[in-house]
Amino acid sequence: MNRDQLRALVLEELTTIAPDIDTAHVDDRARLRDEYDLDSMDALNLLTALHQRLGVSIPESDYAGLHSLQALLDYLEPRLASG
C-alpha cells in the first residue's frame, strides 16, 4: 500500500467517526482534535478502527504523538512495510 492509498484509508475511517469533515480540504498537518473538533473518544475510535483495518498494533504510549493525519501516516507507513 502506498502513502496515497494509506491516506485515503485513514480519511475513510476518519469520516466514519466525523462525517462532517470535507476530505478534499484536510490539512495533513492540522491537529485533528483542534481543527476537526475530535474529542478523546473520537481519537480512540479512529486508532482502534485503524488497528482493526490494518492489523497494526498502536500502543497507548504512542497515542499522544498521533495528533495529525501526517503523524498517523508517518507512524503507520513503516509499520505496514515491515509487517
MARTI-258945 format. One record per residue: residue number from 0; residue in one letter; x, y, z of N, C-alpha, C, CB in turn. Coordinates in nm, 3 decimals. Atoms other than C-alpha are relative to their C-alpha. Last residue first. Glycine has a CB too. Layout:
! residues N
[node NUM 'A' [X Y Z] [X Y Z] [X Y Z] [X Y Z]]
...
***
This chain:
! residues 83
[node 82 'G' [0.091 0.106 -0.041] [0.460 -0.619 0.854] [-0.027 -0.092 -0.110] [-0.127 0.054 0.051]]
[node 81 'S' [-0.077 0.104 -0.068] [0.771 -0.414 0.781] [-0.087 -0.118 0.040] [0.067 0.056 0.123]]
[node 80 'A' [-0.107 0.049 0.088] [0.601 -0.203 0.515] [0.077 -0.115 0.065] [0.096 0.114 -0.035]]
[node 79 'L' [0.062 0.083 0.103] [0.286 -0.168 0.723] [0.105 -0.062 -0.091] [-0.099 0.082 -0.083]]
[node 78 'R' [0.048 0.119 -0.069] [0.483 -0.048 1.024] [-0.072 -0.095 -0.099] [-0.095 0.038 0.114]]
[node 77 'P' [-0.110 0.096 -0.018] [0.679 0.194 0.805] [-0.045 -0.130 0.068] [0.112 0.063 0.081]]
[node 76 'E' [-0.066 0.042 0.124] [0.357 0.358 0.677] [0.115 -0.099 0.024] [0.052 0.122 -0.073]]
[node 75 'L' [0.053 0.123 0.057] [0.162 0.366 1.003] [0.081 -0.054 -0.117] [-0.141 0.022 -0.044]]
[node 74 'Y' [-0.005 0.109 -0.097] [0.360 0.621 1.204] [-0.038 -0.133 -0.067] [-0.095 0.029 0.119]]
[node 73 'D' [-0.141 0.024 -0.031] [0.435 0.868 0.924] [0.017 -0.118 0.096] [0.063 0.127 0.061]]
[node 72 'L' [-0.061 0.062 0.117] [0.075 0.832 0.806] [0.146 -0.033 0.024] [-0.013 0.092 -0.122]]
[node 71 'L' [0.054 0.135 0.015] [-0.063 0.899 1.153] [0.065 -0.073 -0.117] [-0.151 0.006 -0.019]]
[node 70 'A' [-0.060 0.082 -0.106] [0.170 1.195 1.204] [-0.050 -0.144 -0.008] [-0.030 0.059 0.138]]
[node 69 'Q' [-0.140 0.024 0.036] [0.064 1.341 0.868] [0.069 -0.090 0.103] [0.075 0.132 -0.014]]
[node 68 'L' [0.002 0.099 0.107] [-0.303 1.299 0.955] [0.143 -0.034 -0.041] [-0.080 0.051 -0.120]]
[node 67 'S' [0.037 -0.054 0.132] [-0.242 1.484 1.277] [-0.003 -0.113 -0.102] [0.098 0.111 -0.044]]
[node 66 'H' [0.091 -0.113 -0.011] [-0.220 1.415 1.652] [-0.046 0.058 -0.132] [0.064 0.106 0.079]]
[node 65 'L' [0.080 0.020 0.121] [-0.061 1.072 1.656] [-0.109 0.106 -0.008] [-0.062 -0.142 -0.002]]
[node 64 'G' [-0.073 -0.045 0.117] [0.216 1.159 1.901] [-0.080 -0.007 -0.129] [0.123 -0.079 -0.015]]
[node 63 'A' [-0.020 -0.146 -0.006] [-0.013 1.139 2.203] [0.071 0.054 -0.124] [0.081 0.036 0.124]]
[node 62 'Y' [0.119 -0.079 0.037] [-0.132 0.790 2.110] [0.027 0.150 -0.008] [-0.109 -0.026 0.099]]
[node 61 'D' [-0.023 -0.073 0.125] [0.212 0.625 2.114] [-0.114 0.095 -0.036] [0.021 -0.098 -0.113]]
[node 60 'S' [-0.111 -0.094 -0.022] [0.205 0.511 2.482] [0.030 0.084 -0.126] [0.125 -0.077 0.043]]
[node 59 'E' [0.053 -0.123 -0.061] [-0.135 0.356 2.416] [0.108 0.104 0.021] [-0.066 -0.033 0.134]]
[node 58 'P' [0.002 -0.003 -0.146] [0.029 0.101 2.189] [-0.047 0.136 0.052] [0.140 -0.031 0.055]]
[node 57 'I' [-0.031 -0.138 -0.038] [-0.077 0.101 1.824] [-0.007 0.006 0.152] [-0.100 0.104 -0.068]]
[node 56 'S' [0.016 -0.028 -0.143] [-0.067 -0.251 1.683] [0.043 0.143 0.028] [0.083 -0.100 0.085]]
[node 55 'V' [-0.118 -0.063 -0.060] [-0.106 -0.254 1.307] [-0.030 0.028 0.147] [0.039 0.133 -0.075]]
[node 54 'G' [-0.072 0.101 -0.076] [-0.362 -0.501 1.169] [0.127 0.053 0.063] [0.034 -0.115 -0.088]]
[node 53 'L' [-0.135 0.019 0.052] [-0.468 -0.253 0.902] [0.079 -0.109 0.072] [0.075 0.128 0.010]]
[node 52 'R' [-0.002 0.004 0.147] [-0.845 -0.248 0.945] [0.138 -0.036 -0.055] [-0.044 0.133 -0.056]]
[node 51 'Q' [0.079 0.112 0.051] [-0.858 -0.341 1.312] [0.012 -0.013 -0.151] [-0.146 0.018 0.039]]
[node 50 'H' [-0.060 0.125 -0.046] [-0.573 -0.113 1.415] [-0.075 -0.120 -0.059] [-0.001 -0.007 0.154]]
[node 49 'L' [-0.120 0.019 0.081] [-0.709 0.170 1.202] [0.071 -0.129 0.039] [0.095 0.119 0.015]]
[node 48 'A' [0.043 0.037 0.135] [-1.052 0.132 1.362] [0.120 -0.025 -0.090] [-0.089 0.110 -0.060]]
[node 47 'T' [0.050 0.137 -0.008] [-0.899 0.133 1.711] [-0.043 -0.049 -0.138] [-0.119 -0.008 0.098]]
[node 46 'L' [-0.115 0.088 -0.014] [-0.697 0.445 1.629] [-0.041 -0.146 0.007] [0.080 0.038 0.124]]
[node 45 'L' [-0.077 -0.002 0.125] [-1.006 0.623 1.499] [0.118 -0.096 0.008] [0.049 0.142 -0.030]]
[node 44 'N' [0.075 0.079 0.099] [-1.218 0.515 1.796] [0.073 -0.005 -0.133] [-0.141 0.058 -0.019]]
[node 43 'L' [-0.016 0.141 -0.036] [-0.951 0.644 2.035] [-0.073 -0.089 -0.100] [-0.054 -0.025 0.142]]
[node 42 'A' [-0.138 0.035 0.030] [-0.943 0.980 1.857] [0.025 -0.148 0.030] [0.097 0.088 0.081]]
[node 41 'D' [-0.012 0.004 0.146] [-1.322 1.004 1.862] [0.141 -0.045 -0.040] [-0.031 0.139 -0.061]]
[node 40 'M' [0.065 0.124 0.044] [-1.323 0.913 2.232] [0.006 -0.014 -0.152] [-0.147 -0.004 0.047]]
[node 39 'S' [-0.088 0.113 -0.029] [-1.065 1.184 2.305] [-0.062 -0.133 -0.041] [0.034 -0.002 0.149]]
[node 38 'D' [-0.027 0.014 -0.143] [-1.268 1.451 2.130] [0.083 -0.126 0.022] [-0.133 -0.005 0.082]]
[node 37 'L' [0.009 0.137 -0.049] [-1.242 1.540 1.764] [0.025 0.001 0.151] [0.102 -0.094 -0.073]]
[node 36 'D' [0.084 0.013 -0.118] [-1.317 1.902 1.676] [-0.022 -0.145 0.044] [-0.132 0.064 -0.025]]
[node 35 'Y' [0.121 0.073 0.041] [-1.174 1.895 1.324] [-0.088 -0.040 0.118] [0.039 -0.123 -0.077]]
[node 34 'E' [0.053 -0.046 0.129] [-0.902 2.157 1.364] [-0.135 -0.063 -0.036] [0.101 -0.030 -0.109]]
[node 33 'D' [0.026 -0.143 0.002] [-0.831 2.106 1.734] [-0.073 0.043 -0.128] [0.130 0.078 0.013]]
[node 32 'R' [0.089 -0.034 -0.111] [-0.858 1.730 1.782] [-0.038 0.147 -0.003] [0.065 -0.034 0.134]]
[node 31 'L' [0.135 0.053 0.022] [-0.717 1.655 1.437] [-0.097 0.044 0.110] [0.003 -0.151 -0.007]]
[node 30 'R' [0.030 0.087 -0.115] [-0.414 1.879 1.478] [-0.147 -0.042 -0.009] [0.030 0.073 0.138]]
[node 29 'A' [0.089 -0.056 -0.103] [-0.354 2.016 1.131] [-0.023 -0.101 0.111] [-0.136 0.042 -0.063]]
[node 28 'R' [-0.076 -0.039 -0.119] [-0.051 1.884 0.942] [-0.086 0.055 0.113] [0.103 0.103 -0.037]]
[node 27 'D' [-0.066 0.115 -0.061] [-0.241 1.686 0.678] [0.075 0.033 0.128] [0.095 -0.061 -0.098]]
[node 26 'D' [-0.141 -0.040 -0.014] [-0.471 1.981 0.608] [0.070 -0.113 0.075] [0.015 0.139 0.075]]
[node 25 'V' [-0.068 0.035 -0.125] [-0.799 1.824 0.501] [0.146 0.044 -0.008] [-0.011 -0.153 0.028]]
[node 24 'H' [-0.068 -0.117 -0.056] [-0.971 2.012 0.219] [0.069 -0.029 0.133] [-0.099 0.112 0.018]]
[node 23 'A' [-0.071 -0.070 0.108] [-1.090 1.734 -0.013] [0.082 0.117 0.053] [-0.099 0.050 -0.104]]
[node 22 'T' [-0.131 0.062 0.023] [-1.174 1.522 0.292] [0.079 0.068 -0.112] [-0.018 -0.146 -0.034]]
[node 21 'D' [-0.013 -0.004 0.145] [-1.453 1.759 0.395] [0.140 -0.051 -0.035] [-0.024 0.146 -0.057]]
[node 20 'I' [-0.130 -0.041 0.053] [-1.509 1.656 0.755] [-0.001 -0.010 -0.152] [0.113 -0.088 0.059]]
[node 19 'D' [0.005 -0.136 0.050] [-1.877 1.645 0.854] [0.132 0.048 -0.061] [-0.040 0.093 0.109]]
[node 18 'P' [0.051 -0.009 0.138] [-1.878 1.265 0.883] [-0.005 0.141 -0.059] [-0.136 -0.058 -0.005]]
[node 17 'A' [0.036 -0.143 0.010] [-1.654 1.263 1.192] [-0.048 0.027 -0.143] [0.122 0.093 0.037]]
[node 16 'I' [0.010 -0.054 -0.136] [-1.613 0.899 1.301] [-0.049 0.145 -0.001] [0.136 -0.008 0.069]]
[node 15 'T' [0.096 0.086 -0.068] [-1.680 0.738 0.962] [-0.027 0.055 0.140] [0.051 -0.146 0.007]]
[node 14 'T' [0.134 -0.049 0.034] [-1.507 1.037 0.807] [-0.110 -0.091 0.054] [-0.015 0.013 -0.149]]
[node 13 'L' [0.024 -0.126 -0.068] [-1.187 0.946 0.993] [-0.141 0.052 -0.028] [0.104 0.105 -0.042]]
[node 12 'E' [0.030 0.031 -0.140] [-1.202 0.586 0.877] [-0.033 0.127 0.078] [0.120 -0.073 0.065]]
[node 11 'E' [0.126 0.075 0.000] [-1.224 0.697 0.514] [-0.042 -0.033 0.143] [0.013 -0.129 -0.083]]
[node 10 'L' [0.108 -0.098 0.015] [-0.953 0.956 0.574] [-0.136 -0.068 -0.001] [0.019 0.080 -0.129]]
[node 9 'V' [0.010 -0.072 -0.128] [-0.722 0.684 0.708] [-0.113 0.103 -0.007] [0.134 0.070 0.035]]
[node 8 'L' [0.058 0.092 -0.098] [-0.793 0.467 0.401] [-0.019 0.070 0.135] [0.089 -0.124 0.017]]
[node 7 'A' [0.142 0.017 0.033] [-0.734 0.755 0.159] [-0.070 -0.091 0.101] [-0.015 -0.058 -0.142]]
[node 6 'R' [0.068 -0.125 -0.035] [-0.406 0.839 0.333] [-0.149 -0.011 -0.027] [0.060 0.118 -0.080]]
[node 5 'L' [0.010 -0.002 -0.146] [-0.295 0.475 0.313] [-0.074 0.126 0.046] [0.140 -0.007 0.065]]
[node 4 'Q' [0.103 0.099 -0.034] [-0.371 0.469 -0.059] [-0.023 -0.003 0.150] [0.040 -0.141 -0.051]]
[node 3 'D' [0.129 -0.055 0.043] [-0.174 0.789 -0.108] [-0.116 -0.093 0.034] [0.002 0.028 -0.150]]
[node 2 'R' [0.042 -0.104 -0.095] [0.115 0.654 0.103] [-0.136 0.061 -0.040] [0.106 0.110 0.008]]
[node 1 'N' [-0.080 -0.121 0.003] [0.147 0.333 -0.098] [-0.061 0.107 0.092] [0.013 0.054 -0.145]]
[node 0 'M' [0.086 -0.118 0.000] [0.000 0.000 0.000] [0.090 0.123 0.000] [-0.097 0.000 0.123]]
***
